[in-house]
């Protein structure tokens, strides 16, 4: 459990720290990483999250409603997060000196929900058996998000040290979700199919994020070997580690 928390925290902090070394003005290098993480997340959702949500729920139709809520709820969150969840880097310098609190709130909520499905108990079925497979998917997804967040914060705040506390807030969100689900709300989640509903909600969220990533990395609909290779590797790895 604590290894998972360390991985989730470290992936965000490490990726954010990379912005001190790698310029974000040109993001061509980020697209294969996005394609890899998007393919991994999509495969993970289809092969683990959705089947497990349907299996655990006393009413499979109910899960469908939560998947829809997660999918369209992510659309609403992106009004505030500006697509940072799927690696959108904004280079405009408007609102200089101001912290984008709405963006941070949306990103932290998104991250907390992702961490909350990471329950390691036999009652969680396939998610518990493939716990670190799901952890890896969440961590991979957070790497481009952390880079995009730091790029936005650096443009507004000017210095890495001023942006660092907000990166830490994002880094703590998923671990907080893990701790709440496993040590505070576990019994309530496992009653009356609420954990299945949460899986459905996050699955819908993941479907939106991952498909957006995959479509945006090839907007011209042409064969791009680096992106195609990264996509195949991401999907293949998700299947392999299962």
HELIX and SHEET records of a PDB file:
HELIX    1   1 UNK A    2  UNK A   18  1                                  17    
HELIX    2   2 UNK A   28  UNK A   44  1                                  17    
HELIX    3   3 UNK A   45  UNK A   49  3                                   5    
HELIX    4   4 UNK A   50  UNK A   56  1                                   7    
HELIX    5   5 UNK A   60  UNK A   81  1                                  22    
HELIX    6   6 UNK A   84  UNK A   86  5                                   3    
HELIX    7   7 UNK A  101  UNK A  116  1                                  16    
HELIX    8   8 UNK A  122  UNK A  124  5                                   3    
HELIX    9   9 UNK A  126  UNK A  129  1                                   4    
HELIX   10  10 UNK A  131  UNK A  157  1                                  27    
HELIX   11  11 UNK A  160  UNK A  183  1                                  24    
HELIX   12  12 UNK A  186  UNK A  190  1                                   5    
HELIX   13  13 UNK A  194  UNK A  216  1                                  23    
HELIX   14  14 UNK A  225  UNK A  240  1                                  16    
END                                                                             
